[in-house]
């Protein structure tokens, strides 16, 4: 049995499990942990708990120690270096005319590696750029091309709802989003109304998707002919949350009725 603590390295990044050993940690504490890239500066996101680790899994990395004043100074220095590296890289990109959008820079806690994150429409030959960066910065350089959704997550912003972007505030990973989810919720299919800051379908379309699918199981499908108190009609819209449907009667009149008002005949109605 191991005492495991959840550590997050970025404000909205993924939570990683670490062996906290004999350390007494609380949520929000800053710690130095062992990672594959060396020592890292992280924040306790999940309080320590005793859990059984399956023997098939790799041994968990350990919490090295609690962060001290010197560690905070090192982190501030890294932030300053990241800003300088970002400005210099932008200058180099313009100089050699590369078709790429650099949006953030991260420096490892020990300063041994600097990672440059960018987006681009296709593959980018950045070998010359890397040589210029290594010569100027004197550190190991990694160029990482990411998707537009990852850029929005890392940069943050305000959504059309007026709140901070979900991806940059609490979402740890992206779920698949489809236009069918918008259709199931009877939302406008105008791309400008269901797309987020990244230009992709909004992540929040997934939040109530399962609920709408469950509710609509008991609603007649759109296009089906039903018998209403005013005669036969074809279902043209759903109001799932209120359990009502809109029907176009044979004369062209549209009416909204509850599902309970549909008459059930002995003879099935043909579509």
N, C-alpha and C positions, 0 to 999 in steps of 0.2 A: 504493500500500500504506500503510495506517494502523496505528499501534500503538493497540490498543483495550483498555480496561480496563472491568471490570464493577463498577458502583457500586450499593450498596444503601442506601436512606435509612432503612429500618426494619429491626429485627432479623430479621424473616421476610418482608420485603417483596420485591417483584419486583426482579430485577437489571437495571439499565439500562446500555447501552453508552455509553461516552464516549471521546473522543479524548484520550489522556493526553499527547500531544505529547512533549516532551523529559524529562518527569518520570520518575524512577525510583521505582516504587511496588511495594509488597509487600502481600500479603493482610493485612487488618486495619488498614492505614493509614487515617487520617482525612483527608479532603480537602474543599476547597471547590470546587464545580462550578457551571457555568452551566446554568440551567434556564429553562423558559418562564416561571416565576414569579419569576425573579431568581436570586440566588446561593443555593445549598443546601449543607447539611452532610451528607456521606455517608461511607460506609465501603467500602473496597476489598473486594469479595467474590470477584472473579475477577482473578487476576494479569494484567498486560498481556501481550498477544500480538499478533503481526503477522497481520492478516487483510485480505483484499481487500474493500473496500466497494463494492457495486454502485452505478453512477452513477445508477440510478433512485431510490435511497434519498435521503432528506434528509441534508444534512451533519450529522455528529455534533456534539453540544455538547462543549465542551472542559473539561478539568480546569483550574480557575482557579489554584489553588495548594494547597499543603499546609496543613492546619489548624494554627493556632498557639494559644497560651495564651488570647489574647483571644477566639478563636472558641469555645473550650470554655466560657469565662465567659458568652458570649452564649447558648450552648445551655442552660446552667444557668439563666440568667435566663428564657429562653423556657419552660422546664419549670415554673418558679415562676409565671409569668404564666398558663400553661395551667391550673394548679390553681385559681388565683383566678378565671379566666374560667369554669371549670366550675362552681364553687360559686355564682357570681353568676347564671349561666344557669339552674341548677336552681331558684334562688330565684324568678326571673322566670317560669319555667314553672309553678310552683305558684301564683304570684300571678294569672296570667291563665288558669289551668286548661287547659293544653294537653295533649292525649292523645298524649304522645310520651315515649320513653325515651332520654334523653341518656346516653351511656356514655363518651365521650372527647372531648377537645379537642386540636387541633394548631395551633401557631402557626408561621408560616413563619419561616425563619431570620432574615430581615431585619426581621421584625415587622410587615410591611405587611398581612398577612392572617391571620385566625384562622378555622379551620374547626371547626364543631361537628358531630359525628357522632351520629346517633340512629336508632332504629328506631320504627316505628309501624305499626298495622294498616292504615291507609289514608293518604290525603293529609292533610297538616297545613297550615293557614293560619298561617304563622309571621311574617307581615309586621310585626305589632305587636312581636313578640319581637325581630326584627332591629333595629327602631328603638331599642328599649331597650338592646340590646347595643352598637350603634354609639355612642349617647350616653355610655354608661359607659366603654367600652373605647377608643374613638377609633381604631379600625382597621377595615379592610374585613372584612365578615362573610360567611361562606359557611355555609349550613345544608345538610348532606348526609345524605339518608336512605339507609340501607344495609340489606341483608338480615341475617337472624339469624345466618347462617353467618359473615358478615364481622365481626359483633360478637364472636363467639367467637374468631375469629382475632386481632382487635385487643386483646381483653381477656385472652386466655390462660386457662389452667386445667389441671386434671388429669383425664384420661380414665378410663374404667372399667378400663382395663388398668393403671392406676397410674402411667402416664407422662404427660409434658407433652403437651398436645393437638398432634396432627400439624400442624394448620393454623397454629398459633402457633409451631411449632418449626422446620419445614422446608418445608412445602407453600407454593409460590409462587402457585398458582392452584387453583381448585376444579374437579374433574372431575365429570361427571354420575354420580349414584349411583342405582341402581334396586333395587326389592325382588327382582327376578329374580336379582341377584347373590347375595343371601342364600340364595335357593332353590337356586341352583347349588352353593353351598358347604354345603348341608344344615344351615344354621343355624336357630335358633329364629326364628319370624316374629313373636314378641312384640315390639311396638314399643319397650318399655322396655329390651329387651336388645340391639337393633341400632341404637338411636338415640344420638347423641352429646350433649354438653352443650348444643348449640344446639337440640336437639329434632328435628333432621333425621337422615336415615340416616348412619351413620358413614362417613367418607371411606375408612377402611381396608378397607371391603368391596370396593373397586376393586383393591387390591393383588394379590390372587391370583385375581381373576375370570377372567382369560385362561387361567391355568394350569388351573383347574378345567374350563373349557370345552374345552380341548384334551384333557384326560384323559378327559372324559365322551364324547368322540366314539366311543370303542371300547366303551362300556358300553351294554347294551340299555336302551331307554327305560323309564321307570317306567310300569307298566300293561301292558307287553308280556308275552305268555306264552312261557315258555322251557321246555326239557326239562332237568331236573336228574337226578342219579343216583337220586333218590327219586321221580321222576315229574314230571308237568307242574306248573307253578306260575306265578304272576304276580309280576313284579318290583314291589316296593313301596318299596324304599329303595336308595340308593347309598352305598358307602363308597369314594369316588373315590381317595383317597390310597393305600389298600391294594389297589385294583383288585378289590373284592369287592362283591357285591350281596346284598340280603335278598329272599328269595322266599317267597311264601305258597302252599303246596301246596293241591291241591284239597280235601284233608281239613281245611284250616284251620291246619295246622302251619306255623310260620315257621322258616326256616333261612337261614343266611348261608353263601354259597359264593363261591369265586373265579370270575372270568369264564372261566377255563380249564376249569372243571368243567361248563360248559354243553355239552350234547350237541347235535351238529349232525346232523339227519336229512336224508335226501334230499328228503322231502316237507316243505315249509315249514309251520310251525305257525301256524294262524290265531289272531288275537287274539280 
